[in-house]
Amino acid sequence: MNKEQTLILLGERVKELRIQKGLSQRKLADIMGKDHPAISLIESGKTNPSFWFLLELSNALEIELNKLVKDF
């Protein structure tokens, strides 16, 4: 699996978890103290988030980081 495929899978996983929590992209961004496009870019696989961003994201989604990136 290449980088682009991995980022797409990550984006799909984030979207799946966000929807399970009943959150919009905007609400998730608000919880994280980020702007809405940051979430959109991740969910579309168009950006490579930093480790710190992934930690913040997993905290906002209330899951462990390893569960966010499982199967990659």
ZIVEN-V765225 format. One record per backbone hydrogen bond with DSSP energy under -1.0 kcal/mol. NH is the residue of the N-H (numbers start at 1). CO is the residue of the C=O. If there is no record, write none. Layout:
<<NH,CO> <NH,CO>>
This chain:
<<6,2> <7,3> <8,4> <9,5> <10,6> <11,7> <12,8> <13,9> <14,10> <15,11> <16,12> <17,13> <18,14> <19,15> <20,16> <21,17> <22,19> <23,18> <28,24> <29,25> <30,26> <31,27> <32,28> <33,29> <34,29> <38,35> <40,36> <41,37> <42,38> <43,39> <44,40> <45,42> <46,41> <54,50> <55,51> <56,52> <57,53> <58,54> <59,55> <60,56> <61,57> <63,58> <67,64> <68,64> <69,65> <72,69>>
